[in-house]
């Protein structure tokens, strides 16, 4: 699904994909797929979790 989203974005001539995830979801998955962290907010939305804002340059 991620690869399809990247393919569609490239077809639309977009240069950047952004997403949000939470530490108990999949930040490691996105890091393995060359996404970078723009911002990490600790103890959000719950104590002992982090909210990640991530991006990937697809040019």
CHARMM-style PDB file with segment names, atoms N, HN, CA, C and O in Angstrom:
ATOM      1  N   UNK     1       0.820  -1.179   0.000  1.00  0.00      PROA
ATOM      2  CA  UNK     1       0.000   0.000   0.000  1.00  0.00      PROA
ATOM      3  C   UNK     1       0.875   1.259   0.000  1.00  0.00      PROA
ATOM      4  O   UNK     1       0.568   2.234  -0.686  1.00  0.00      PROA
ATOM      5  N   UNK     2       1.951   1.231   0.763  1.00  0.00      PROA
ATOM      6  HN  UNK     2       2.201   0.439   1.320  1.00  0.00      PROA
ATOM      7  CA  UNK     2       2.850   2.382   0.816  1.00  0.00      PROA
ATOM      8  C   UNK     2       3.466   2.640  -0.558  1.00  0.00      PROA
ATOM      9  O   UNK     2       3.512   3.780  -1.021  1.00  0.00      PROA
ATOM     10  N   UNK     3       3.935   1.581  -1.201  1.00  0.00      PROA
ATOM     11  HN  UNK     3       3.897   0.655  -0.825  1.00  0.00      PROA
ATOM     12  CA  UNK     3       4.537   1.736  -2.530  1.00  0.00      PROA
ATOM     13  C   UNK     3       3.527   2.293  -3.525  1.00  0.00      PROA
ATOM     14  O   UNK     3       3.891   3.100  -4.381  1.00  0.00      PROA
ATOM     15  N   UNK     4       2.278   1.882  -3.432  1.00  0.00      PROA
ATOM     16  HN  UNK     4       1.983   1.226  -2.737  1.00  0.00      PROA
ATOM     17  CA  UNK     4       1.237   2.405  -4.323  1.00  0.00      PROA
ATOM     18  C   UNK     4       1.017   3.894  -4.064  1.00  0.00      PROA
ATOM     19  O   UNK     4       0.855   4.664  -5.011  1.00  0.00      PROA
ATOM     20  N   UNK     5       1.009   4.303  -2.814  1.00  0.00      PROA
ATOM     21  HN  UNK     5       1.140   3.677  -2.046  1.00  0.00      PROA
ATOM     22  CA  UNK     5       0.842   5.722  -2.485  1.00  0.00      PROA
ATOM     23  C   UNK     5       1.994   6.546  -3.058  1.00  0.00      PROA
ATOM     24  O   UNK     5       1.781   7.645  -3.569  1.00  0.00      PROA
ATOM     25  N   UNK     6       3.211   6.015  -2.971  1.00  0.00      PROA
ATOM     26  HN  UNK     6       3.384   5.122  -2.556  1.00  0.00      PROA
ATOM     27  CA  UNK     6       4.372   6.711  -3.527  1.00  0.00      PROA
ATOM     28  C   UNK     6       4.257   6.793  -5.040  1.00  0.00      PROA
ATOM     29  O   UNK     6       4.546   7.833  -5.632  1.00  0.00      PROA
ATOM     30  N   UNK     7       3.838   5.708  -5.665  1.00  0.00      PROA
ATOM     31  HN  UNK     7       3.603   4.863  -5.184  1.00  0.00      PROA
ATOM     32  CA  UNK     7       3.653   5.691  -7.116  1.00  0.00      PROA
ATOM     33  C   UNK     7       2.634   6.740  -7.566  1.00  0.00      PROA
ATOM     34  O   UNK     7       2.869   7.462  -8.536  1.00  0.00      PROA
ATOM     35  N   UNK     8       1.522   6.821  -6.872  1.00  0.00      PROA
ATOM     36  HN  UNK     8       1.331   6.235  -6.085  1.00  0.00      PROA
ATOM     37  CA  UNK     8       0.477   7.799  -7.217  1.00  0.00      PROA
ATOM     38  C   UNK     8       1.005   9.223  -7.031  1.00  0.00      PROA
ATOM     39  O   UNK     8       0.765  10.092  -7.870  1.00  0.00      PROA
ATOM     40  N   UNK     9       1.719   9.457  -5.938  1.00  0.00      PROA
ATOM     41  HN  UNK     9       1.914   8.751  -5.257  1.00  0.00      PROA
ATOM     42  CA  UNK     9       2.274  10.793  -5.681  1.00  0.00      PROA
ATOM     43  C   UNK     9       3.243  11.198  -6.783  1.00  0.00      PROA
ATOM     44  O   UNK     9       3.236  12.347  -7.227  1.00  0.00      PROA
ATOM     45  N   UNK    10       4.077  10.261  -7.227  1.00  0.00      PROA
ATOM     46  HN  UNK    10       4.083   9.328  -6.866  1.00  0.00      PROA
ATOM     47  CA  UNK    10       5.016  10.560  -8.313  1.00  0.00      PROA
ATOM     48  C   UNK    10       4.272  10.858  -9.612  1.00  0.00      PROA
ATOM     49  O   UNK    10       4.663  11.764 -10.348  1.00  0.00      PROA
ATOM     50  N   UNK    11       3.204  10.109  -9.905  1.00  0.00      PROA
ATOM     51  HN  UNK    11       2.886   9.374  -9.307  1.00  0.00      PROA
ATOM     52  CA  UNK    11       2.396  10.350 -11.102  1.00  0.00      PROA
ATOM     53  C   UNK    11       1.799  11.759 -11.086  1.00  0.00      PROA
ATOM     54  O   UNK    11       1.633  12.387 -12.132  1.00  0.00      PROA
ATOM     55  N   UNK    12       1.485  12.237  -9.900  1.00  0.00      PROA
ATOM     56  HN  UNK    12       1.620  11.727  -9.051  1.00  0.00      PROA
ATOM     57  CA  UNK    12       0.911  13.578  -9.749  1.00  0.00      PROA
ATOM     58  C   UNK    12       1.992  14.644  -9.633  1.00  0.00      PROA
ATOM     59  O   UNK    12       1.700  15.812  -9.376  1.00  0.00      PROA
ATOM     60  N   UNK    13       3.250  14.230  -9.824  1.00  0.00      PROA
ATOM     61  HN  UNK    13       3.487  13.281 -10.032  1.00  0.00      PROA
ATOM     62  CA  UNK    13       4.422  15.098  -9.785  1.00  0.00      PROA
ATOM     63  C   UNK    13       4.607  15.793  -8.434  1.00  0.00      PROA
ATOM     64  O   UNK    13       5.061  16.935  -8.363  1.00  0.00      PROA
ATOM     65  N   UNK    14       4.247  15.083  -7.373  1.00  0.00      PROA
ATOM     66  HN  UNK    14       3.878  14.156  -7.430  1.00  0.00      PROA
ATOM     67  CA  UNK    14       4.487  15.590  -6.021  1.00  0.00      PROA
ATOM     68  C   UNK    14       5.925  15.265  -5.643  1.00  0.00      PROA
ATOM     69  O   UNK    14       6.524  14.347  -6.202  1.00  0.00      PROA
ATOM     70  N   UNK    15       6.470  16.005  -4.712  1.00  0.00      PROA
ATOM     71  HN  UNK    15       5.983  16.752  -4.258  1.00  0.00      PROA
ATOM     72  CA  UNK    15       7.865  15.822  -4.324  1.00  0.00      PROA
ATOM     73  C   UNK    15       8.037  15.339  -2.891  1.00  0.00      PROA
ATOM     74  O   UNK    15       9.135  14.943  -2.498  1.00  0.00      PROA
ATOM     75  N   UNK    16       6.966  15.369  -2.107  1.00  0.00      PROA
ATOM     76  HN  UNK    16       6.074  15.691  -2.426  1.00  0.00      PROA
ATOM     77  CA  UNK    16       7.095  15.067  -0.687  1.00  0.00      PROA
ATOM     78  C   UNK    16       5.849  14.341  -0.203  1.00  0.00      PROA
ATOM     79  O   UNK    16       4.726  14.690  -0.566  1.00  0.00      PROA
ATOM     80  N   UNK    17       6.067  13.333   0.616  1.00  0.00      PROA
ATOM     81  HN  UNK    17       6.979  13.049   0.911  1.00  0.00      PROA
ATOM     82  CA  UNK    17       4.968  12.638   1.286  1.00  0.00      PROA
ATOM     83  C   UNK    17       5.145  12.881   2.774  1.00  0.00      PROA
ATOM     84  O   UNK    17       6.256  12.782   3.296  1.00  0.00      PROA
ATOM     85  N   UNK    18       4.060  13.196   3.455  1.00  0.00      PROA
ATOM     86  HN  UNK    18       3.158  13.276   3.031  1.00  0.00      PROA
ATOM     87  CA  UNK    18       4.114  13.359   4.907  1.00  0.00      PROA
ATOM     88  C   UNK    18       3.110  12.411   5.545  1.00  0.00      PROA
ATOM     89  O   UNK    18       2.139  11.997   4.913  1.00  0.00      PROA
ATOM     90  N   UNK    19       3.358  12.073   6.805  1.00  0.00      PROA
ATOM     91  HN  UNK    19       4.147  12.409   7.318  1.00  0.00      PROA
ATOM     92  CA  UNK    19       2.441  11.207   7.538  1.00  0.00      PROA
ATOM     93  C   UNK    19       2.620  11.439   9.023  1.00  0.00      PROA
ATOM     94  O   UNK    19       3.584  12.059   9.471  1.00  0.00      PROA
ATOM     95  N   UNK    20       1.670  10.925   9.765  1.00  0.00      PROA
ATOM     96  HN  UNK    20       0.886  10.421   9.401  1.00  0.00      PROA
ATOM     97  CA  UNK    20       1.732  10.942  11.223  1.00  0.00      PROA
ATOM     98  C   UNK    20       1.563   9.518  11.717  1.00  0.00      PROA
ATOM     99  O   UNK    20       0.773   8.748  11.171  1.00  0.00      PROA
ATOM    100  N   UNK    21       2.309   9.177  12.747  1.00  0.00      PROA
ATOM    101  HN  UNK    21       2.952   9.803  13.189  1.00  0.00      PROA
ATOM    102  CA  UNK    21       2.157   7.872  13.374  1.00  0.00      PROA
ATOM    103  C   UNK    21       2.480   8.002  14.855  1.00  0.00      PROA
ATOM    104  O   UNK    21       3.006   9.022  15.300  1.00  0.00      PROA
ATOM    105  N   UNK    22       2.164   6.978  15.596  1.00  0.00      PROA
ATOM    106  HN  UNK    22       1.736   6.150  15.234  1.00  0.00      PROA
ATOM    107  CA  UNK    22       2.385   6.975  17.045  1.00  0.00      PROA
ATOM    108  C   UNK    22       3.339   5.835  17.367  1.00  0.00      PROA
ATOM    109  O   UNK    22       3.367   4.831  16.655  1.00  0.00      PROA
ATOM    110  N   UNK    23       4.112   5.979  18.420  1.00  0.00      PROA
ATOM    111  HN  UNK    23       4.090   6.794  18.998  1.00  0.00      PROA
ATOM    112  CA  UNK    23       5.178   5.032  18.744  1.00  0.00      PROA
ATOM    113  C   UNK    23       4.706   3.585  18.816  1.00  0.00      PROA
ATOM    114  O   UNK    23       5.492   2.688  18.512  1.00  0.00      PROA
ATOM    115  N   UNK    24       3.475   3.318  19.199  1.00  0.00      PROA
ATOM    116  HN  UNK    24       2.837   4.048  19.446  1.00  0.00      PROA
ATOM    117  CA  UNK    24       3.019   1.931  19.276  1.00  0.00      PROA
ATOM    118  C   UNK    24       2.472   1.442  17.939  1.00  0.00      PROA
ATOM    119  O   UNK    24       2.042   0.294  17.834  1.00  0.00      PROA
ATOM    120  N   UNK    25       2.484   2.299  16.915  1.00  0.00      PROA
ATOM    121  HN  UNK    25       2.834   3.232  17.002  1.00  0.00      PROA
ATOM    122  CA  UNK    25       2.051   1.881  15.579  1.00  0.00      PROA
ATOM    123  C   UNK    25       3.258   1.449  14.753  1.00  0.00      PROA
ATOM    124  O   UNK    25       3.689   0.301  14.857  1.00  0.00      PROA
ATOM    125  N   UNK    26       3.809   2.339  13.940  1.00  0.00      PROA
ATOM    126  HN  UNK    26       3.459   3.271  13.856  1.00  0.00      PROA
ATOM    127  CA  UNK    26       4.788   1.860  12.969  1.00  0.00      PROA
ATOM    128  C   UNK    26       5.942   2.804  12.638  1.00  0.00      PROA
ATOM    129  O   UNK    26       6.372   2.806  11.485  1.00  0.00      PROA
ATOM    130  N   UNK    27       6.469   3.597  13.552  1.00  0.00      PROA
ATOM    131  HN  UNK    27       6.119   3.595  14.489  1.00  0.00      PROA
ATOM    132  CA  UNK    27       7.550   4.491  13.136  1.00  0.00      PROA
ATOM    133  C   UNK    27       8.771   3.746  12.588  1.00  0.00      PROA
ATOM    134  O   UNK    27       9.414   4.235  11.659  1.00  0.00      PROA
ATOM    135  N   UNK    28       9.098   2.592  13.133  1.00  0.00      PROA
ATOM    136  HN  UNK    28       8.575   2.195  13.888  1.00  0.00      PROA
ATOM    137  CA  UNK    28      10.255   1.834  12.643  1.00  0.00      PROA
ATOM    138  C   UNK    28      10.037   1.392  11.193  1.00  0.00      PROA
ATOM    139  O   UNK    28      10.970   1.413  10.390  1.00  0.00      PROA
ATOM    140  N   UNK    29       8.828   0.999  10.866  1.00  0.00      PROA
ATOM    141  HN  UNK    29       8.070   0.983  11.518  1.00  0.00      PROA
ATOM    142  CA  UNK    29       8.500   0.604   9.499  1.00  0.00      PROA
ATOM    143  C   UNK    29       8.800   1.747   8.537  1.00  0.00      PROA
ATOM    144  O   UNK    29       9.430   1.540   7.500  1.00  0.00      PROA
ATOM    145  N   UNK    30       8.352   2.947   8.876  1.00  0.00      PROA
ATOM    146  HN  UNK    30       7.839   3.115   9.718  1.00  0.00      PROA
ATOM    147  CA  UNK    30       8.562   4.095   7.984  1.00  0.00      PROA
ATOM    148  C   UNK    30      10.028   4.500   7.923  1.00  0.00      PROA
ATOM    149  O   UNK    30      10.507   4.899   6.861  1.00  0.00      PROA
ATOM    150  N   UNK    31      10.749   4.409   9.031  1.00  0.00      PROA
ATOM    151  HN  UNK    31      10.360   4.085   9.893  1.00  0.00      PROA
ATOM    152  CA  UNK    31      12.181   4.695   9.007  1.00  0.00      PROA
ATOM    153  C   UNK    31      12.910   3.713   8.084  1.00  0.00      PROA
ATOM    154  O   UNK    31      13.834   4.100   7.369  1.00  0.00      PROA
ATOM    155  N   UNK    32      12.497   2.452   8.100  1.00  0.00      PROA
ATOM    156  HN  UNK    32      11.746   2.137   8.681  1.00  0.00      PROA
ATOM    157  CA  UNK    32      13.090   1.444   7.213  1.00  0.00      PROA
ATOM    158  C   UNK    32      12.794   1.739   5.745  1.00  0.00      PROA
ATOM    159  O   UNK    32      13.512   1.275   4.859  1.00  0.00      PROA
ATOM    160  N   UNK    33      11.731   2.516   5.485  1.00  0.00      PROA
ATOM    161  HN  UNK    33      11.148   2.893   6.204  1.00  0.00      PROA
ATOM    162  CA  UNK    33      11.361   2.892   4.119  1.00  0.00      PROA
ATOM    163  C   UNK    33      11.792   4.325   3.793  1.00  0.00      PROA
ATOM    164  O   UNK    33      11.200   4.995   2.947  1.00  0.00      PROA
ATOM    165  N   UNK    34      12.841   4.772   4.489  1.00  0.00      PROA
ATOM    166  HN  UNK    34      13.322   4.228   5.177  1.00  0.00      PROA
ATOM    167  CA  UNK    34      13.525   6.036   4.208  1.00  0.00      PROA
ATOM    168  C   UNK    34      12.704   7.285   4.497  1.00  0.00      PROA
ATOM    169  O   UNK    34      12.914   8.322   3.867  1.00  0.00      PROA
ATOM    170  N   UNK    35      11.784   7.202   5.432  1.00  0.00      PROA
ATOM    171  HN  UNK    35      11.613   6.360   5.944  1.00  0.00      PROA
ATOM    172  CA  UNK    35      11.099   8.394   5.913  1.00  0.00      PROA
ATOM    173  C   UNK    35      11.953   9.006   7.009  1.00  0.00      PROA
ATOM    174  O   UNK    35      12.613   8.293   7.765  1.00  0.00      PROA
ATOM    175  N   UNK    36      11.937  10.328   7.092  1.00  0.00      PROA
ATOM    176  HN  UNK    36      11.401  10.907   6.478  1.00  0.00      PROA
ATOM    177  CA  UNK    36      12.636  11.031   8.152  1.00  0.00      PROA
ATOM    178  C   UNK    36      11.639  11.574   9.157  1.00  0.00      PROA
ATOM    179  O   UNK    36      10.450  11.697   8.862  1.00  0.00      PROA
ATOM    180  N   UNK    37      12.122  11.893  10.329  1.00  0.00      PROA
ATOM    181  HN  UNK    37      13.088  11.793  10.568  1.00  0.00      PROA
ATOM    182  CA  UNK    37      11.264  12.461  11.375  1.00  0.00      PROA
ATOM    183  C   UNK    37      11.382  13.980  11.329  1.00  0.00      PROA
ATOM    184  O   UNK    37      12.468  14.532  11.504  1.00  0.00      PROA
ATOM    185  N   UNK    38      10.249  14.656  11.089  1.00  0.00      PROA
ATOM    186  HN  UNK    38       9.367  14.208  10.947  1.00  0.00      PROA
ATOM    187  CA  UNK    38      10.221  16.120  11.125  1.00  0.00      PROA
ATOM    188  C   UNK    38      10.083  16.601  12.559  1.00  0.00      PROA
ATOM    189  O   UNK    38      10.714  17.575  12.972  1.00  0.00      PROA
ATOM    190  N   UNK    39       9.235  15.889  13.314  1.00  0.00      PROA
ATOM    191  HN  UNK    39       8.723  15.098  12.978  1.00  0.00      PROA
ATOM    192  CA  UNK    39       8.937  16.322  14.686  1.00  0.00      PROA
ATOM    193  C   UNK    39       8.517  15.095  15.480  1.00  0.00      PROA
ATOM    194  O   UNK    39       7.798  14.230  14.980  1.00  0.00      PROA
ATOM    195  N   UNK    40       8.973  15.034  16.712  1.00  0.00      PROA
ATOM    196  HN  UNK    40       9.557  15.737  17.119  1.00  0.00      PROA
ATOM    197  CA  UNK    40       8.566  13.993  17.641  1.00  0.00      PROA
ATOM    198  C   UNK    40       8.027  14.679  18.886  1.00  0.00      PROA
ATOM    199  O   UNK    40       8.715  15.495  19.499  1.00  0.00      PROA
ATOM    200  N   UNK    41       6.810  14.350  19.253  1.00  0.00      PROA
ATOM    201  HN  UNK    41       6.251  13.687  18.755  1.00  0.00      PROA
ATOM    202  CA  UNK    41       6.188  14.937  20.440  1.00  0.00      PROA
ATOM    203  C   UNK    41       6.027  13.821  21.467  1.00  0.00      PROA
ATOM    204  O   UNK    41       5.209  12.918  21.288  1.00  0.00      PROA
ATOM    205  N   UNK    42       6.800  13.885  22.529  1.00  0.00      PROA
ATOM    206  HN  UNK    42       7.464  14.618  22.674  1.00  0.00      PROA
ATOM    207  CA  UNK    42       6.751  12.844  23.552  1.00  0.00      PROA
ATOM    208  C   UNK    42       5.551  13.036  24.469  1.00  0.00      PROA
ATOM    209  O   UNK    42       5.035  14.142  24.628  1.00  0.00      PROA
ATOM    210  N   UNK    43       5.125  11.938  25.062  1.00  0.00      PROA
ATOM    211  HN  UNK    43       5.544  11.039  24.932  1.00  0.00      PROA
ATOM    212  CA  UNK    43       3.951  11.903  25.945  1.00  0.00      PROA
ATOM    213  C   UNK    43       2.707  12.429  25.252  1.00  0.00      PROA
ATOM    214  O   UNK    43       1.881  13.120  25.850  1.00  0.00      PROA
ATOM    215  N   UNK    44       2.596  12.085  23.979  1.00  0.00      PROA
ATOM    216  HN  UNK    44       3.266  11.524  23.494  1.00  0.00      PROA
ATOM    217  CA  UNK    44       1.434  12.489  23.192  1.00  0.00      PROA
ATOM    218  C   UNK    44       1.117  11.370  22.217  1.00  0.00      PROA
ATOM    219  O   UNK    44       2.039  10.888  21.559  1.00  0.00      PROA
ATOM    220  N   UNK    45      -0.071  10.944  22.085  1.00  0.00      PROA
ATOM    221  HN  UNK    45      -0.820  11.335  22.619  1.00  0.00      PROA
ATOM    222  CA  UNK    45      -1.281  11.431  22.731  1.00  0.00      PROA
ATOM    223  C   UNK    45      -1.483  10.887  24.139  1.00  0.00      PROA
ATOM    224  O   UNK    45      -2.371  11.338  24.863  1.00  0.00      PROA
ATOM    225  N   UNK    46      -0.659   9.916  24.527  1.00  0.00      PROA
ATOM    226  HN  UNK    46       0.062   9.549  23.939  1.00  0.00      PROA
ATOM    227  CA  UNK    46      -0.768   9.324  25.862  1.00  0.00      PROA
ATOM    228  C   UNK    46       0.586   9.383  26.555  1.00  0.00      PROA
ATOM    229  O   UNK    46       1.614   9.534  25.896  1.00  0.00      PROA
ATOM    230  N   UNK    47       0.592   9.267  27.868  1.00  0.00      PROA
ATOM    231  HN  UNK    47      -0.244   9.145  28.403  1.00  0.00      PROA
ATOM    232  CA  UNK    47       1.864   9.178  28.591  1.00  0.00      PROA
ATOM    233  C   UNK    47       2.654   7.987  28.066  1.00  0.00      PROA
ATOM    234  O   UNK    47       2.079   6.953  27.726  1.00  0.00      PROA
ATOM    235  N   UNK    48       3.953   8.134  28.003  1.00  0.00      PROA
ATOM    236  HN  UNK    48       4.420   8.974  28.280  1.00  0.00      PROA
ATOM    237  CA  UNK    48       4.871   7.078  27.573  1.00  0.00      PROA
ATOM    238  C   UNK    48       4.700   6.653  26.119  1.00  0.00      PROA
ATOM    239  O   UNK    48       5.096   5.548  25.749  1.00  0.00      PROA
ATOM    240  N   UNK    49       4.116   7.512  25.293  1.00  0.00      PROA
ATOM    241  HN  UNK    49       3.793   8.410  25.593  1.00  0.00      PROA
ATOM    242  CA  UNK    49       4.062   7.288  23.852  1.00  0.00      PROA
ATOM    243  C   UNK    49       4.571   8.546  23.162  1.00  0.00      PROA
ATOM    244  O   UNK    49       4.668   9.606  23.779  1.00  0.00      PROA
ATOM    245  N   UNK    50       4.890   8.424  21.895  1.00  0.00      PROA
ATOM    246  HN  UNK    50       4.811   7.562  21.393  1.00  0.00      PROA
ATOM    247  CA  UNK    50       5.335   9.576  21.123  1.00  0.00      PROA
ATOM    248  C   UNK    50       4.537   9.669  19.835  1.00  0.00      PROA
ATOM    249  O   UNK    50       4.170   8.658  19.237  1.00  0.00      PROA
ATOM    250  N   UNK    51       4.279  10.882  19.426  1.00  0.00      PROA
ATOM    251  HN  UNK    51       4.577  11.704  19.912  1.00  0.00      PROA
ATOM    252  CA  UNK    51       3.579  11.192  18.178  1.00  0.00      PROA
ATOM    253  C   UNK    51       4.652  11.651  17.198  1.00  0.00      PROA
ATOM    254  O   UNK    51       5.399  12.585  17.489  1.00  0.00      PROA
ATOM    255  N   UNK    52       4.732  11.000  16.039  1.00  0.00      PROA
ATOM    256  HN  UNK    52       4.125  10.242  15.803  1.00  0.00      PROA
ATOM    257  CA  UNK    52       5.754  11.319  15.041  1.00  0.00      PROA
ATOM    258  C   UNK    52       5.123  11.951  13.813  1.00  0.00      PROA
ATOM    259  O   UNK    52       4.094  11.491  13.318  1.00  0.00      PROA
ATOM    260  N   UNK    53       5.750  13.004  13.333  1.00  0.00      PROA
ATOM    261  HN  UNK    53       6.586  13.378  13.734  1.00  0.00      PROA
ATOM    262  CA  UNK    53       5.416  13.627  12.057  1.00  0.00      PROA
ATOM    263  C   UNK    53       6.585  13.294  11.148  1.00  0.00      PROA
ATOM    264  O   UNK    53       7.724  13.666  11.434  1.00  0.00      PROA
ATOM    265  N   UNK    54       6.307  12.589  10.042  1.00  0.00      PROA
ATOM    266  HN  UNK    54       5.382  12.287   9.810  1.00  0.00      PROA
ATOM    267  CA  UNK    54       7.379  12.064   9.206  1.00  0.00      PROA
ATOM    268  C   UNK    54       7.220  12.505   7.751  1.00  0.00      PROA
ATOM    269  O   UNK    54       6.143  12.927   7.332  1.00  0.00      PROA
ATOM    270  N   UNK    55       8.318  12.399   6.986  1.00  0.00      PROA
ATOM    271  HN  UNK    55       9.193  12.056   7.327  1.00  0.00      PROA
ATOM    272  CA  UNK    55       8.290  12.823   5.588  1.00  0.00      PROA
ATOM    273  C   UNK    55       9.221  11.953   4.761  1.00  0.00      PROA
ATOM    274  O   UNK    55      10.119  11.292   5.283  1.00  0.00      PROA
ATOM    275  N   UNK    56       8.982  11.971   3.460  1.00  0.00      PROA
ATOM    276  HN  UNK    56       8.253  12.507   3.035  1.00  0.00      PROA
ATOM    277  CA  UNK    56       9.884  11.323   2.504  1.00  0.00      PROA
ATOM    278  C   UNK    56       9.928  12.156   1.248  1.00  0.00      PROA
ATOM    279  O   UNK    56       8.888  12.489   0.680  1.00  0.00      PROA
ATOM    280  N   UNK    57      11.133  12.496   0.809  1.00  0.00      PROA
ATOM    281  HN  UNK    57      11.978  12.225   1.270  1.00  0.00      PROA
ATOM    282  CA  UNK    57      11.341  13.189  -0.460  1.00  0.00      PROA
ATOM    283  C   UNK    57      11.306  12.126  -1.549  1.00  0.00      PROA
ATOM    284  O   UNK    57      12.105  11.190  -1.514  1.00  0.00      PROA
ATOM    285  N   UNK    58      10.401  12.247  -2.513  1.00  0.00      PROA
ATOM    286  HN  UNK    58       9.752  13.007  -2.541  1.00  0.00      PROA
ATOM    287  CA  UNK    58      10.234  11.215  -3.536  1.00  0.00      PROA
ATOM    288  C   UNK    58      10.729  11.679  -4.899  1.00  0.00      PROA
ATOM    289  O   UNK    58      10.406  11.057  -5.911  1.00  0.00      PROA
ATOM    290  N   UNK    59      11.493  12.737  -4.945  1.00  0.00      PROA
ATOM    291  HN  UNK    59      11.755  13.241  -4.122  1.00  0.00      PROA
ATOM    292  CA  UNK    59      12.032  13.183  -6.229  1.00  0.00      PROA
ATOM    293  C   UNK    59      13.080  12.232  -6.737  1.00  0.00      PROA
ATOM    294  OT1 UNK    59      13.644  12.450  -7.809  1.00  0.00      PROA
TER     295      UNK     59
END
